[in-house]
Amino acid sequence: MTAPPSGAGNLPLPRWAYVPGDPGAANADYETLRQIAALVPPRFRGYVPARHPALRYGIALNDRGYFWEAQEILEAVWAAAPQGGRERILLRACILIATANLRLRMQKPHVAARMLGEALVELEALGLRHAGGDGFADCFPAAALAALIKAKLERPQLAKADWVTFAATGRT
């Protein structure tokens, strides 16, 4: 196994990055993902803590190029997030970004651009909601992420190298 992602404790990274539809690729490393998904409670109360290990792990997976895996973990966190909460909006944007990154890897730039556009809509909706708390959405640099996505979408066509990292927004 490889080194754990920063801020996610001693959690192992998947043994490989899964790309659906790649004829030469192995199946996803479900064993590792199950270990992480088990850390997610059935429901978060009030908000999703910014330092929750599964959340930080999902963010780190995206930034390390494990896009499919990031999407899976972030969806598990999203499902446990409070209904109607700011974290749910931000998590949906993060899931869309991880999925867009995966589509870039699969050389589907038009689909990736559409998904990044949807993520931007979510981030703009997040900006309209009241902030002020201890949740993930309260300390995440959503405006910086939105600006990064806008800059990417201004390009004539996205390429594999245009994937979006959360660390690029100054997130620690």
C-alpha positions in Angstrom: 0.0 0.0 0.0 1.1 3.6 -0.5 1.3 6.4 2.0 -1.9 7.8 3.4 -3.2 11.1 2.2 -2.4 14.2 4.1 -4.8 14.9 7.0 -6.5 11.5 6.7 -4.5 9.7 9.4 -3.2 6.2 8.7 -5.7 5.4 6.0 -4.3 3.5 3.0 -4.6 4.8 -0.5 -6.3 2.5 -3.0 -3.8 0.2 -4.7 -4.6 1.7 -8.2 -6.9 4.4 -9.7 -9.9 2.8 -11.3 -11.1 4.1 -14.7 -14.4 2.6 -15.8 -14.4 1.3 -19.4 -10.6 0.8 -19.5 -10.4 -2.7 -21.0 -6.9 -3.3 -19.5 -7.8 -2.0 -16.0 -8.6 -4.1 -12.9 -11.8 -3.6 -11.0 -11.8 -0.9 -8.3 -10.1 -1.5 -5.0 -13.4 -2.0 -3.2 -11.6 -3.5 -0.1 -9.8 -0.2 0.7 -12.9 1.9 -0.1 -15.0 -0.2 2.3 -12.6 0.6 5.1 -13.0 4.3 4.6 -16.8 4.2 3.9 -17.2 2.4 7.3 -15.9 5.6 9.0 -19.0 7.6 7.8 -21.9 7.6 10.3 -25.4 6.9 9.2 -26.2 10.6 9.7 -24.2 13.6 10.6 -25.9 15.8 13.2 -26.1 19.5 12.3 -23.2 19.6 9.9 -20.3 17.6 8.4 -17.2 18.3 10.5 -14.4 19.7 8.2 -11.9 17.4 9.8 -13.9 14.2 9.4 -11.4 11.5 8.2 -13.6 10.2 5.4 -14.3 13.7 4.1 -10.6 14.6 4.1 -9.7 11.3 2.5 -12.2 11.8 -0.3 -10.7 15.3 -1.0 -7.2 13.9 -0.9 -8.1 11.1 -3.3 -9.2 13.6 -5.9 -6.1 15.7 -5.5 -4.0 12.6 -6.0 -5.7 11.5 -9.1 -8.0 8.8 -7.7 -11.1 10.4 -9.2 -13.5 7.5 -9.2 -12.6 6.6 -5.7 -13.0 10.2 -4.5 -16.5 10.3 -6.0 -17.4 7.1 -4.1 -16.2 8.3 -0.8 -17.6 11.8 -1.2 -21.0 10.3 -2.1 -21.0 8.3 1.1 -20.3 11.5 3.1 -23.0 13.4 1.1 -25.6 10.7 1.9 -25.0 11.1 5.6 -24.9 15.0 5.5 -27.9 16.8 6.9 -30.7 17.4 4.4 -30.9 21.0 3.2 -27.5 21.8 4.7 -24.7 23.8 3.2 -22.4 20.8 3.3 -24.7 18.8 1.0 -24.4 21.6 -1.6 -20.6 21.7 -1.3 -20.3 18.0 -1.4 -22.4 17.8 -4.5 -20.0 20.3 -6.1 -17.0 18.2 -5.0 -18.6 15.0 -6.4 -19.2 16.7 -9.7 -15.6 18.0 -9.8 -14.2 14.5 -9.1 -16.5 13.1 -11.8 -15.5 15.8 -14.3 -11.8 15.0 -13.5 -12.5 11.3 -14.3 -14.2 12.3 -17.6 -11.1 14.3 -18.5 -9.0 11.2 -17.8 -11.3 9.2 -20.1 -10.9 11.9 -22.8 -14.4 13.2 -22.7 -13.8 17.0 -22.4 -17.3 18.1 -23.3 -18.9 15.9 -20.6 -16.2 17.2 -18.1 -17.0 20.8 -19.0 -20.7 20.3 -18.5 -20.1 18.7 -15.1 -17.7 21.5 -14.1 -20.5 24.0 -15.1 -22.9 22.1 -12.8 -20.4 22.2 -10.0 -20.0 26.0 -10.5 -23.8 26.4 -10.2 -23.7 24.5 -6.9 -20.8 26.7 -5.6 -22.7 29.8 -6.5 -25.8 28.5 -4.7 -23.6 27.8 -1.7 -22.5 31.4 -1.7 -26.1 32.6 -1.3 -26.6 30.5 1.8 -25.8 31.8 5.3 -22.4 30.9 6.6 -21.1 30.7 10.1 -20.4 27.5 11.8 -18.0 24.7 12.2 -18.9 22.6 9.2 -17.0 21.7 6.1 -18.8 24.4 4.1 -18.0 27.1 6.6 -14.2 26.8 6.2 -13.9 25.7 2.6 -12.6 28.3 0.1 -15.6 27.9 -2.2 -15.1 31.3 -3.9 -11.6 30.3 -4.9 -12.7 27.0 -6.2 -15.5 28.7 -8.2 -12.9 31.1 -9.7 -10.6 28.2 -10.6 -13.4 26.4 -12.4 -14.5 29.6 -14.3 -10.9 29.9 -15.5 -10.8 26.3 -16.7 -14.2 26.7 -18.5 -13.0 29.8 -20.3 -10.5 27.6 -22.3 -11.6 26.6 -25.8 -11.4 22.9 -24.8 -10.4 21.1 -21.7 -7.6 18.6 -21.8 -6.5 15.7 -19.4 -4.1 18.1 -17.7 -6.9 20.5 -16.8 -8.3 18.5 -13.9 -9.2 20.4 -10.8 -7.6 19.9 -7.4 -9.0 21.2 -4.2 -5.5 22.0 -2.9 -5.2 24.6 -5.8 -7.7 26.7 -3.9 -5.5 27.0 -0.8 -7.3 24.3 1.1 -5.2 22.5 3.7 
